[in-house]
Amino acid sequence: MPTAEFYRERAREAQLAADGAILENVRMRHIVARDSWTEMAAKAEGVVMAREKREAEQLASAALLLASAPMPR
């Protein structure tokens, strides 16, 4: 999941920036960014999981079709 990992890394960087911010508005900006990156990571992970599930279902369906096909003589 390179995309989700990228988003998670950006969230960690935003948290570090928030921790180091002196001004409240700057800290809040970084916290909002952290939350946005975290949400994007979760969505990216969900897309990957849905894709993997769909592919597994398609493989199972194809295997079932092959198993039920008449054998040539």
C-alpha positions, 0 to 999 in steps of 0.5 A: 500500500504505497499510497496509504503509507505515503499518506500516513507519513504525511500525517506523522509529519503534520503531527510533528509540525503541530507539536513544534508550532508556537502559534495556535493557528499554525498548530491547528492548521497542522492538526487539520492537515494531519486529520486530512492525511489520516482520512485519505490513508484510511480511504486508500486502504479501504480501496485496496481492501475492496479491490482485493476482495473483488479480485478474490471473489472473481477468482473463486467464481472463475474456479467454480465455473471451471470446476462445473464445466464438463470435461472434454473426452 
